[in-house]
Amino acid sequence: MARLRDAIATPAGKAPHVRRLFARIADRYDLITVWLSYGQDRRWKRQLLASAGPLPGVRVLDLACGTGDITWLAAYRGARVVGLDITPRMIELARAKARTNAAGAEAAREGPRPLFVVGDMCALPVPDASFDIVTTGYGLRNVPDLQLAIGEIARVVKPGGLFLSLDFNRPSHPVVRVAYHAYLSLVGSALGWALHRDPDTYRYIPESIRAYPGAPAVVGLLQASGFTAARWHRVLGGLMAIHEARRV
């Protein structure tokens, strides 16, 4: 555990660790998100997009898109979407959802087909002010440099545009925080052993939460980067959070 904590303590250490981790778990990613969210993950993602309002013709950038759930949901609602992830295998799986996932198949028929690209949230390969909405599911907590990533998000959102994020939260109450970390460590160890024969695989999740500043602090970072009306909503009693922020 201490070795893992040290590995993700700095941007230089966290970046390669996260790349290796998500390349390894990509094919199990959907299964893990369902298990760790008590089957609520898809509902939370729909809740996230509900905050965006009508989407026909809107340009959306979905960061850390993983296997493409939010990307395809936005496309199904008529948005012109780019899904970006740093893991090539995640992008392969996201593209395949057009053929294997019911929501993805509907999106391919009814809305503009998403564009999926491999890219880094800390160095987005897109022009300034090029998207109406930027979304991310479980993205902010995993970037090696949170402030740099938020700055990049602010750069690519149009004035008046919206940023939406779903992620684990860092509970403020010390007793709740200890219990939450203990639970995730226990479950993560069991899943890591069952799926990869390595209990450390999903112990990254509680360790990343331990290093995360928490939802209120993320609001402050968003405001400092040019977002107004930045706020967060409690999900699962505050163990999860949805952030919503409007660009100046």
C-alpha atoms as an extended CHARMM CRD file, in Angstrom:
* protein
*
       248  EXT
         1         1  MET       CA              0.0000000000        0.0000000000        0.0000000000  PROA      1               0.0000000000
         2         2  ALA       CA              2.7900000000        2.4180000000        0.8790000000  PROA      2               0.0000000000
         3         3  ARG       CA              4.4970000000        1.6700000000       -2.4310000000  PROA      3               0.0000000000
         4         4  LEU       CA              1.3000000000        2.4670000000       -4.3280000000  PROA      4               0.0000000000
         5         5  ARG       CA              0.8070000000        5.6600000000       -2.3350000000  PROA      5               0.0000000000
         6         6  ASP       CA              4.3330000000        6.7730000000       -3.1450000000  PROA      6               0.0000000000
         7         7  ALA       CA              3.8860000000        5.9050000000       -6.8230000000  PROA      7               0.0000000000
         8         8  ILE       CA              0.9300000000        8.2760000000       -7.2670000000  PROA      8               0.0000000000
         9         9  ALA       CA              2.1410000000       11.0280000000       -4.9190000000  PROA      9               0.0000000000
        10        10  THR       CA              3.6390000000       13.1260000000       -7.7260000000  PROA      10              0.0000000000
        11        11  PRO       CA              2.5470000000       13.8860000000      -11.3020000000  PROA      11              0.0000000000
        12        12  ALA       CA              5.6920000000       12.2060000000      -12.6170000000  PROA      12              0.0000000000
        13        13  GLY       CA              4.8230000000        9.0070000000      -10.7690000000  PROA      13              0.0000000000
        14        14  LYS       CA              1.0540000000        9.0580000000      -11.1720000000  PROA      14              0.0000000000
        15        15  ALA       CA              0.9820000000        9.5420000000      -14.9480000000  PROA      15              0.0000000000
        16        16  PRO       CA              2.7050000000        6.2510000000      -15.9100000000  PROA      16              0.0000000000
        17        17  HSD       CA              0.9540000000        4.3400000000      -13.1260000000  PROA      17              0.0000000000
        18        18  VAL       CA             -2.4910000000        5.4270000000      -14.3430000000  PROA      18              0.0000000000
        19        19  ARG       CA             -1.6100000000        4.6060000000      -17.9510000000  PROA      19              0.0000000000
        20        20  ARG       CA             -0.4980000000        1.0880000000      -17.0420000000  PROA      20              0.0000000000
        21        21  LEU       CA             -3.4670000000        0.5300000000      -14.7390000000  PROA      21              0.0000000000
        22        22  PHE       CA             -6.1840000000        1.5060000000      -17.1930000000  PROA      22              0.0000000000
        23        23  ALA       CA             -4.5480000000       -0.3980000000      -20.0370000000  PROA      23              0.0000000000
        24        24  ARG       CA             -4.6690000000       -3.4570000000      -17.8050000000  PROA      24              0.0000000000
        25        25  ILE       CA             -8.2650000000       -3.1170000000      -16.6060000000  PROA      25              0.0000000000
        26        26  ALA       CA             -9.8840000000       -1.7690000000      -19.7910000000  PROA      26              0.0000000000
        27        27  ASP       CA            -11.6510000000       -5.0180000000      -20.6770000000  PROA      27              0.0000000000
        28        28  ARG       CA            -13.0610000000       -5.2870000000      -17.1270000000  PROA      28              0.0000000000
        29        29  TYR       CA            -13.8620000000       -1.5850000000      -16.7620000000  PROA      29              0.0000000000
        30        30  ASP       CA            -17.6260000000       -1.7580000000      -17.2970000000  PROA      30              0.0000000000
        31        31  LEU       CA            -17.9370000000       -4.6550000000      -14.8700000000  PROA      31              0.0000000000
        32        32  ILE       CA            -15.9690000000       -2.8200000000      -12.1830000000  PROA      32              0.0000000000
        33        33  THR       CA            -17.9830000000        0.3940000000      -12.4560000000  PROA      33              0.0000000000
        34        34  VAL       CA            -21.2110000000       -1.5660000000      -12.0410000000  PROA      34              0.0000000000
        35        35  TRP       CA            -19.9470000000       -3.4410000000       -8.9910000000  PROA      35              0.0000000000
        36        36  LEU       CA            -18.4470000000       -0.4240000000       -7.2280000000  PROA      36              0.0000000000
        37        37  SER       CA            -21.5300000000        1.7280000000       -7.8550000000  PROA      37              0.0000000000
        38        38  TYR       CA            -24.0600000000       -0.8810000000       -6.6980000000  PROA      38              0.0000000000
        39        39  GLY       CA            -25.3960000000       -0.9000000000      -10.2440000000  PROA      39              0.0000000000
        40        40  GLN       CA            -26.0610000000        2.8620000000      -10.1770000000  PROA      40              0.0000000000
        41        41  ASP       CA            -23.3030000000        4.0230000000      -12.5410000000  PROA      41              0.0000000000
        42        42  ARG       CA            -25.4700000000        4.3660000000      -15.6680000000  PROA      42              0.0000000000
        43        43  ARG       CA            -28.1630000000        6.2280000000      -13.7170000000  PROA      43              0.0000000000
        44        44  TRP       CA            -25.5730000000        8.6960000000      -12.3750000000  PROA      44              0.0000000000
        45        45  LYS       CA            -24.2830000000        9.3000000000      -15.8950000000  PROA      45              0.0000000000
        46        46  ARG       CA            -27.7920000000       10.0000000000      -17.1390000000  PROA      46              0.0000000000
        47        47  GLN       CA            -28.2270000000       12.3770000000      -14.1910000000  PROA      47              0.0000000000
        48        48  LEU       CA            -25.0040000000       14.1210000000      -15.2060000000  PROA      48              0.0000000000
        49        49  LEU       CA            -26.2110000000       14.6970000000      -18.7610000000  PROA      49              0.0000000000
        50        50  ALA       CA            -29.6350000000       15.8240000000      -17.5780000000  PROA      50              0.0000000000
        51        51  SER       CA            -27.8930000000       18.9410000000      -16.2260000000  PROA      51              0.0000000000
        52        52  ALA       CA            -26.8110000000       19.8390000000      -19.7640000000  PROA      52              0.0000000000
        53        53  GLY       CA            -30.3060000000       20.5050000000      -21.0600000000  PROA      53              0.0000000000
        54        54  PRO       CA            -31.2580000000       19.8920000000      -24.7200000000  PROA      54              0.0000000000
        55        55  LEU       CA            -28.3270000000       18.5840000000      -26.7570000000  PROA      55              0.0000000000
        56        56  PRO       CA            -29.2960000000       18.4700000000      -30.4670000000  PROA      56              0.0000000000
        57        57  GLY       CA            -26.4520000000       20.0590000000      -32.4380000000  PROA      57              0.0000000000
        58        58  VAL       CA            -24.4480000000       20.8990000000      -29.3120000000  PROA      58              0.0000000000
        59        59  ARG       CA            -20.6890000000       20.2060000000      -29.4340000000  PROA      59              0.0000000000
        60        60  VAL       CA            -19.6430000000       17.9900000000      -26.5200000000  PROA      60              0.0000000000
        61        61  LEU       CA            -16.1840000000       16.8040000000      -25.4900000000  PROA      61              0.0000000000
        62        62  ASP       CA            -16.2620000000       13.7680000000      -23.1920000000  PROA      62              0.0000000000
        63        63  LEU       CA            -12.9260000000       13.4570000000      -21.3850000000  PROA      63              0.0000000000
        64        64  ALA       CA            -11.5620000000       10.2390000000      -19.9100000000  PROA      64              0.0000000000
        65        65  CYS       CA            -14.4330000000        8.6840000000      -21.8320000000  PROA      65              0.0000000000
        66        66  GLY       CA            -13.3990000000        5.1440000000      -20.9610000000  PROA      66              0.0000000000
        67        67  THR       CA            -15.6090000000        2.6960000000      -22.8250000000  PROA      67              0.0000000000
        68        68  GLY       CA            -17.8660000000        5.5060000000      -24.0180000000  PROA      68              0.0000000000
        69        69  ASP       CA            -21.0010000000        5.4610000000      -21.8550000000  PROA      69              0.0000000000
        70        70  ILE       CA            -21.3680000000        9.2350000000      -21.5300000000  PROA      70              0.0000000000
        71        71  THR       CA            -20.1800000000        9.7760000000      -25.0980000000  PROA      71              0.0000000000
        72        72  TRP       CA            -22.8460000000        7.5070000000      -26.5720000000  PROA      72              0.0000000000
        73        73  LEU       CA            -25.5800000000        8.8240000000      -24.2650000000  PROA      73              0.0000000000
        74        74  ALA       CA            -24.8270000000       12.3950000000      -25.4100000000  PROA      74              0.0000000000
        75        75  ALA       CA            -24.7870000000       11.2950000000      -29.0530000000  PROA      75              0.0000000000
        76        76  TYR       CA            -28.1280000000        9.5510000000      -28.6380000000  PROA      76              0.0000000000
        77        77  ARG       CA            -29.5280000000       12.8810000000      -27.4230000000  PROA      77              0.0000000000
        78        78  GLY       CA            -28.3670000000       14.5490000000      -30.6350000000  PROA      78              0.0000000000
        79        79  ALA       CA            -25.0360000000       16.0810000000      -29.6070000000  PROA      79              0.0000000000
        80        80  ARG       CA            -21.9600000000       16.1680000000      -31.8290000000  PROA      80              0.0000000000
        81        81  VAL       CA            -19.5430000000       14.3940000000      -29.5060000000  PROA      81              0.0000000000
        82        82  VAL       CA            -15.8340000000       13.7360000000      -29.2980000000  PROA      82              0.0000000000
        83        83  GLY       CA            -14.8110000000       11.0720000000      -26.7790000000  PROA      83              0.0000000000
        84        84  LEU       CA            -11.1980000000       11.2950000000      -25.6080000000  PROA      84              0.0000000000
        85        85  ASP       CA             -9.2200000000        8.8690000000      -23.4770000000  PROA      85              0.0000000000
        86        86  ILE       CA             -5.5300000000        8.3050000000      -22.8680000000  PROA      86              0.0000000000
        87        87  THR       CA             -5.8800000000        4.4970000000      -23.0950000000  PROA      87              0.0000000000
        88        88  PRO       CA             -6.0300000000        3.1430000000      -26.6720000000  PROA      88              0.0000000000
        89        89  ARG       CA             -7.8420000000       -0.0230000000      -25.5770000000  PROA      89              0.0000000000
        90        90  MET       CA            -10.6010000000        2.0640000000      -23.9550000000  PROA      90              0.0000000000
        91        91  ILE       CA            -11.1000000000        3.8730000000      -27.2610000000  PROA      91              0.0000000000
        92        92  GLU       CA            -11.3320000000        0.5320000000      -29.0990000000  PROA      92              0.0000000000
        93        93  LEU       CA            -14.0070000000       -0.6660000000      -26.6810000000  PROA      93              0.0000000000
        94        94  ALA       CA            -15.8950000000        2.6250000000      -26.8960000000  PROA      94              0.0000000000
        95        95  ARG       CA            -16.0560000000        2.4340000000      -30.6830000000  PROA      95              0.0000000000
        96        96  ALA       CA            -17.2710000000       -1.1630000000      -30.4640000000  PROA      96              0.0000000000
        97        97  LYS       CA            -20.2570000000       -0.1570000000      -28.3490000000  PROA      97              0.0000000000
        98        98  ALA       CA            -21.9350000000        1.0430000000      -31.5290000000  PROA      98              0.0000000000
        99        99  ARG       CA            -22.2430000000       -2.6510000000      -32.3920000000  PROA      99              0.0000000000
       100       100  THR       CA            -22.5470000000       -4.3280000000      -28.9980000000  PROA      100             0.0000000000
       101       101  ASN       CA            -24.3940000000       -1.8950000000      -26.7090000000  PROA      101             0.0000000000
       102       102  ALA       CA            -28.0860000000       -1.0980000000      -27.0930000000  PROA      102             0.0000000000
       103       103  ALA       CA            -27.6960000000        2.5830000000      -26.2160000000  PROA      103             0.0000000000
       104       104  GLY       CA            -24.7110000000        2.8370000000      -28.5380000000  PROA      104             0.0000000000
       105       105  ALA       CA            -26.5770000000        1.2040000000      -31.4110000000  PROA      105             0.0000000000
       106       106  GLU       CA            -29.4650000000        3.6450000000      -30.9680000000  PROA      106             0.0000000000
       107       107  ALA       CA            -27.0240000000        6.5490000000      -30.9600000000  PROA      107             0.0000000000
       108       108  ALA       CA            -25.4350000000        5.3630000000      -34.1740000000  PROA      108             0.0000000000
       109       109  ARG       CA            -28.8470000000        5.2490000000      -35.8610000000  PROA      109             0.0000000000
       110       110  GLU       CA            -30.5540000000        8.2960000000      -34.3970000000  PROA      110             0.0000000000
       111       111  GLY       CA            -27.8020000000       10.8220000000      -33.7330000000  PROA      111             0.0000000000
       112       112  PRO       CA            -24.4460000000       11.9080000000      -35.1270000000  PROA      112             0.0000000000
       113       113  ARG       CA            -21.8450000000        9.2070000000      -34.6690000000  PROA      113             0.0000000000
       114       114  PRO       CA            -19.2280000000       10.1690000000      -32.0280000000  PROA      114             0.0000000000
       115       115  LEU       CA            -15.5870000000       10.6540000000      -32.8910000000  PROA      115             0.0000000000
       116       116  PHE       CA            -13.2360000000        8.7990000000      -30.5400000000  PROA      116             0.0000000000
       117       117  VAL       CA             -9.6100000000        9.8800000000      -30.1310000000  PROA      117             0.0000000000
       118       118  VAL       CA             -6.6660000000        8.9820000000      -27.9290000000  PROA      118             0.0000000000
       119       119  GLY       CA             -5.4910000000       12.0320000000      -26.0030000000  PROA      119             0.0000000000
       120       120  ASP       CA             -4.3180000000       13.4960000000      -22.7140000000  PROA      120             0.0000000000
       121       121  MET       CA             -6.6080000000       15.5990000000      -20.4910000000  PROA      121             0.0000000000
       122       122  CYS       CA             -3.5790000000       17.6650000000      -19.4710000000  PROA      122             0.0000000000
       123       123  ALA       CA             -2.7380000000       18.5630000000      -23.0850000000  PROA      123             0.0000000000
       124       124  LEU       CA             -5.9680000000       18.5020000000      -25.0640000000  PROA      124             0.0000000000
       125       125  PRO       CA             -5.4330000000       18.2540000000      -28.8490000000  PROA      125             0.0000000000
       126       126  VAL       CA             -8.2980000000       20.6550000000      -29.6580000000  PROA      126             0.0000000000
       127       127  PRO       CA             -8.5120000000       24.4210000000      -30.3300000000  PROA      127             0.0000000000
       128       128  ASP       CA             -9.4780000000       27.0560000000      -27.7890000000  PROA      128             0.0000000000
       129       129  ALA       CA            -13.1950000000       27.6280000000      -27.1300000000  PROA      129             0.0000000000
       130       130  SER       CA            -14.2560000000       24.7810000000      -29.4300000000  PROA      130             0.0000000000
       131       131  PHE       CA            -16.9010000000       22.9800000000      -27.3250000000  PROA      131             0.0000000000
       132       132  ASP       CA            -20.2040000000       24.0070000000      -25.7970000000  PROA      132             0.0000000000
       133       133  ILE       CA            -20.0200000000       21.3380000000      -23.0980000000  PROA      133             0.0000000000
       134       134  VAL       CA            -17.1830000000       19.2970000000      -21.6120000000  PROA      134             0.0000000000
       135       135  THR       CA            -18.0080000000       16.2050000000      -19.5630000000  PROA      135             0.0000000000
       136       136  THR       CA            -15.9930000000       13.6460000000      -17.6690000000  PROA      136             0.0000000000
       137       137  GLY       CA            -16.8340000000       10.5550000000      -15.6680000000  PROA      137             0.0000000000
       138       138  TYR       CA            -14.1750000000        9.6250000000      -13.0850000000  PROA      138             0.0000000000
       139       139  GLY       CA            -11.6430000000       11.7960000000      -14.8900000000  PROA      139             0.0000000000
       140       140  LEU       CA            -10.5160000000       14.5810000000      -12.5570000000  PROA      140             0.0000000000
       141       141  ARG       CA             -9.3970000000       12.2530000000       -9.7730000000  PROA      141             0.0000000000
       142       142  ASN       CA             -7.1600000000       10.3110000000      -12.1290000000  PROA      142             0.0000000000
       143       143  VAL       CA             -5.2230000000       13.1120000000      -13.8220000000  PROA      143             0.0000000000
       144       144  PRO       CA             -1.6180000000       13.5420000000      -12.6500000000  PROA      144             0.0000000000
       145       145  ASP       CA             -2.0070000000       17.3460000000      -12.3930000000  PROA      145             0.0000000000
       146       146  LEU       CA             -5.5430000000       18.4110000000      -11.4590000000  PROA      146             0.0000000000
       147       147  GLN       CA             -4.9960000000       22.1580000000      -11.7990000000  PROA      147             0.0000000000
       148       148  LEU       CA             -3.4140000000       21.7420000000      -15.2360000000  PROA      148             0.0000000000
       149       149  ALA       CA             -6.3120000000       19.5530000000      -16.4090000000  PROA      149             0.0000000000
       150       150  ILE       CA             -8.9220000000       22.0600000000      -15.2130000000  PROA      150             0.0000000000
       151       151  GLY       CA             -7.0050000000       24.8130000000      -16.9900000000  PROA      151             0.0000000000
       152       152  GLU       CA             -7.1350000000       22.8050000000      -20.2110000000  PROA      152             0.0000000000
       153       153  ILE       CA            -10.8630000000       22.2280000000      -19.7750000000  PROA      153             0.0000000000
       154       154  ALA       CA            -11.3920000000       25.9700000000      -19.2780000000  PROA      154             0.0000000000
       155       155  ARG       CA             -9.3650000000       26.6410000000      -22.4270000000  PROA      155             0.0000000000
       156       156  VAL       CA            -11.4940000000       24.4760000000      -24.7230000000  PROA      156             0.0000000000
       157       157  VAL       CA            -14.9570000000       25.4250000000      -23.3760000000  PROA      157             0.0000000000
       158       158  LYS       CA            -16.6630000000       28.2890000000      -25.1940000000  PROA      158             0.0000000000
       159       159  PRO       CA            -17.5910000000       31.3960000000      -23.1830000000  PROA      159             0.0000000000
       160       160  GLY       CA            -20.8820000000       30.5740000000      -21.5120000000  PROA      160             0.0000000000
       161       161  GLY       CA            -20.1930000000       26.8610000000      -21.9530000000  PROA      161             0.0000000000
       162       162  LEU       CA            -20.6690000000       24.1590000000      -19.3460000000  PROA      162             0.0000000000
       163       163  PHE       CA            -18.4160000000       21.6700000000      -17.5600000000  PROA      163             0.0000000000
       164       164  LEU       CA            -19.9160000000       18.5610000000      -15.9340000000  PROA      164             0.0000000000
       165       165  SER       CA            -18.0420000000       15.9560000000      -13.9000000000  PROA      165             0.0000000000
       166       166  LEU       CA            -19.0050000000       12.7630000000      -12.0630000000  PROA      166             0.0000000000
       167       167  ASP       CA            -16.5110000000       11.2640000000       -9.6330000000  PROA      167             0.0000000000
       168       168  PHE       CA            -15.8380000000        9.7190000000       -6.2590000000  PROA      168             0.0000000000
       169       169  ASN       CA            -15.6840000000       12.2700000000       -3.4730000000  PROA      169             0.0000000000
       170       170  ARG       CA            -13.3260000000       12.5800000000       -0.5120000000  PROA      170             0.0000000000
       171       171  PRO       CA            -15.6570000000       12.6540000000        2.5370000000  PROA      171             0.0000000000
       172       172  SER       CA            -14.9180000000       15.5190000000        4.9200000000  PROA      172             0.0000000000
       173       173  HSD       CA            -15.9330000000       13.6670000000        8.0920000000  PROA      173             0.0000000000
       174       174  PRO       CA            -12.8710000000       11.7120000000        9.3090000000  PROA      174             0.0000000000
       175       175  VAL       CA            -14.8410000000        8.6940000000       10.5340000000  PROA      175             0.0000000000
       176       176  VAL       CA            -16.8110000000        8.4240000000        7.2890000000  PROA      176             0.0000000000
       177       177  ARG       CA            -13.6120000000        8.8860000000        5.3070000000  PROA      177             0.0000000000
       178       178  VAL       CA            -11.8070000000        6.0810000000        7.1510000000  PROA      178             0.0000000000
       179       179  ALA       CA            -14.7650000000        3.7240000000        6.7520000000  PROA      179             0.0000000000
       180       180  TYR       CA            -15.1170000000        4.6100000000        3.0590000000  PROA      180             0.0000000000
       181       181  HSD       CA            -11.4440000000        4.0040000000        2.3510000000  PROA      181             0.0000000000
       182       182  ALA       CA            -11.5280000000        0.7320000000        4.2970000000  PROA      182             0.0000000000
       183       183  TYR       CA            -14.5490000000       -0.5030000000        2.3560000000  PROA      183             0.0000000000
       184       184  LEU       CA            -13.0550000000        0.3910000000       -1.0230000000  PROA      184             0.0000000000
       185       185  SER       CA             -9.7310000000       -1.1790000000       -0.0560000000  PROA      185             0.0000000000
       186       186  LEU       CA            -11.4360000000       -4.4120000000        0.9840000000  PROA      186             0.0000000000
       187       187  VAL       CA            -13.6430000000       -4.6300000000       -2.0830000000  PROA      187             0.0000000000
       188       188  GLY       CA            -10.8370000000       -3.4880000000       -4.3600000000  PROA      188             0.0000000000
       189       189  SER       CA             -8.4840000000       -6.1470000000       -3.0030000000  PROA      189             0.0000000000
       190       190  ALA       CA            -11.0780000000       -8.8720000000       -3.5370000000  PROA      190             0.0000000000
       191       191  LEU       CA            -11.8460000000       -7.7290000000       -7.0850000000  PROA      191             0.0000000000
       192       192  GLY       CA             -8.1730000000       -7.3560000000       -7.9100000000  PROA      192             0.0000000000
       193       193  TRP       CA             -7.4540000000      -10.8990000000       -6.8070000000  PROA      193             0.0000000000
       194       194  ALA       CA            -10.5340000000      -12.3670000000       -8.4950000000  PROA      194             0.0000000000
       195       195  LEU       CA            -10.0190000000      -10.6270000000      -11.8380000000  PROA      195             0.0000000000
       196       196  HSD       CA             -6.2530000000      -10.1250000000      -12.0870000000  PROA      196             0.0000000000
       197       197  ARG       CA             -4.6850000000      -12.2310000000       -9.3270000000  PROA      197             0.0000000000
       198       198  ASP       CA             -3.2870000000       -8.9670000000       -7.9330000000  PROA      198             0.0000000000
       199       199  PRO       CA             -5.0320000000       -7.3850000000       -4.8970000000  PROA      199             0.0000000000
       200       200  ASP       CA             -3.2730000000       -4.0460000000       -5.4880000000  PROA      200             0.0000000000
       201       201  THR       CA             -4.9820000000       -3.4720000000       -8.8480000000  PROA      201             0.0000000000
       202       202  TYR       CA             -8.0940000000       -1.7070000000       -7.4930000000  PROA      202             0.0000000000
       203       203  ARG       CA             -6.5380000000       -0.4600000000       -4.2900000000  PROA      203             0.0000000000
       204       204  TYR       CA             -5.6170000000        2.4790000000       -6.4850000000  PROA      204             0.0000000000
       205       205  ILE       CA             -9.1830000000        3.7760000000       -6.1120000000  PROA      205             0.0000000000
       206       206  PRO       CA             -9.0890000000        4.4990000000       -2.3460000000  PROA      206             0.0000000000
       207       207  GLU       CA             -5.5080000000        5.7360000000       -2.6440000000  PROA      207             0.0000000000
       208       208  SER       CA             -6.5100000000        8.1580000000       -5.4060000000  PROA      208             0.0000000000
       209       209  ILE       CA             -9.3900000000        9.3940000000       -3.2260000000  PROA      209             0.0000000000
       210       210  ARG       CA             -6.9740000000        9.8790000000       -0.3270000000  PROA      210             0.0000000000
       211       211  ALA       CA             -4.8740000000       12.1950000000       -2.5200000000  PROA      211             0.0000000000
       212       212  TYR       CA             -7.9110000000       13.9680000000       -4.0290000000  PROA      212             0.0000000000
       213       213  PRO       CA             -8.7690000000       17.4030000000       -2.5730000000  PROA      213             0.0000000000
       214       214  GLY       CA            -12.5060000000       16.6850000000       -2.4180000000  PROA      214             0.0000000000
       215       215  ALA       CA            -15.5600000000       18.2080000000       -4.0750000000  PROA      215             0.0000000000
       216       216  PRO       CA            -15.5440000000       21.6410000000       -2.3350000000  PROA      216             0.0000000000
       217       217  ALA       CA            -11.8680000000       22.1760000000       -3.1850000000  PROA      217             0.0000000000
       218       218  VAL       CA            -12.5270000000       21.2620000000       -6.8220000000  PROA      218             0.0000000000
       219       219  VAL       CA            -15.1930000000       23.9930000000       -6.8840000000  PROA      219             0.0000000000
       220       220  GLY       CA            -12.4800000000       26.4520000000       -5.8140000000  PROA      220             0.0000000000
       221       221  LEU       CA            -10.1320000000       25.2590000000       -8.5650000000  PROA      221             0.0000000000
       222       222  LEU       CA            -12.8830000000       25.6430000000      -11.1550000000  PROA      222             0.0000000000
       223       223  GLN       CA            -13.6440000000       29.1790000000      -10.0220000000  PROA      223             0.0000000000
       224       224  ALA       CA             -9.9560000000       30.0950000000      -10.0960000000  PROA      224             0.0000000000
       225       225  SER       CA             -9.7730000000       28.8580000000      -13.7100000000  PROA      225             0.0000000000
       226       226  GLY       CA            -12.5820000000       31.0660000000      -14.9710000000  PROA      226             0.0000000000
       227       227  PHE       CA            -15.7180000000       29.0880000000      -14.2530000000  PROA      227             0.0000000000
       228       228  THR       CA            -18.6270000000       30.8420000000      -12.5780000000  PROA      228             0.0000000000
       229       229  ALA       CA            -21.5870000000       29.3260000000      -10.7560000000  PROA      229             0.0000000000
       230       230  ALA       CA            -19.3890000000       26.3350000000       -9.9390000000  PROA      230             0.0000000000
       231       231  ARG       CA            -21.1010000000       23.9540000000       -7.5550000000  PROA      231             0.0000000000
       232       232  TRP       CA            -21.3440000000       20.3050000000       -6.6670000000  PROA      232             0.0000000000
       233       233  HSD       CA            -24.2230000000       17.9630000000       -5.9330000000  PROA      233             0.0000000000
       234       234  ARG       CA            -24.1270000000       15.0890000000       -3.4790000000  PROA      234             0.0000000000
       235       235  VAL       CA            -24.5510000000       11.6240000000       -4.9200000000  PROA      235             0.0000000000
       236       236  LEU       CA            -24.8260000000        8.5470000000       -2.7140000000  PROA      236             0.0000000000
       237       237  GLY       CA            -24.9520000000       10.7180000000        0.3920000000  PROA      237             0.0000000000
       238       238  GLY       CA            -21.8660000000       12.6730000000       -0.6330000000  PROA      238             0.0000000000
       239       239  LEU       CA            -19.6200000000        9.6750000000       -1.2660000000  PROA      239             0.0000000000
       240       240  MET       CA            -19.8760000000       10.6030000000       -4.9360000000  PROA      240             0.0000000000
       241       241  ALA       CA            -20.1860000000       14.0630000000       -6.4840000000  PROA      241             0.0000000000
       242       242  ILE       CA            -21.4310000000       15.7460000000       -9.6390000000  PROA      242             0.0000000000
       243       243  HSD       CA            -19.7600000000       19.0600000000      -10.4430000000  PROA      243             0.0000000000
       244       244  GLU       CA            -21.4190000000       21.6890000000      -12.6230000000  PROA      244             0.0000000000
       245       245  ALA       CA            -19.6440000000       24.8790000000      -13.7020000000  PROA      245             0.0000000000
       246       246  ARG       CA            -20.3010000000       27.5950000000      -16.2670000000  PROA      246             0.0000000000
       247       247  ARG       CA            -17.4380000000       29.2460000000      -18.1990000000  PROA      247             0.0000000000
       248       248  VAL       CA            -17.2030000000       33.0420000000      -18.0940000000  PROA      248             0.0000000000
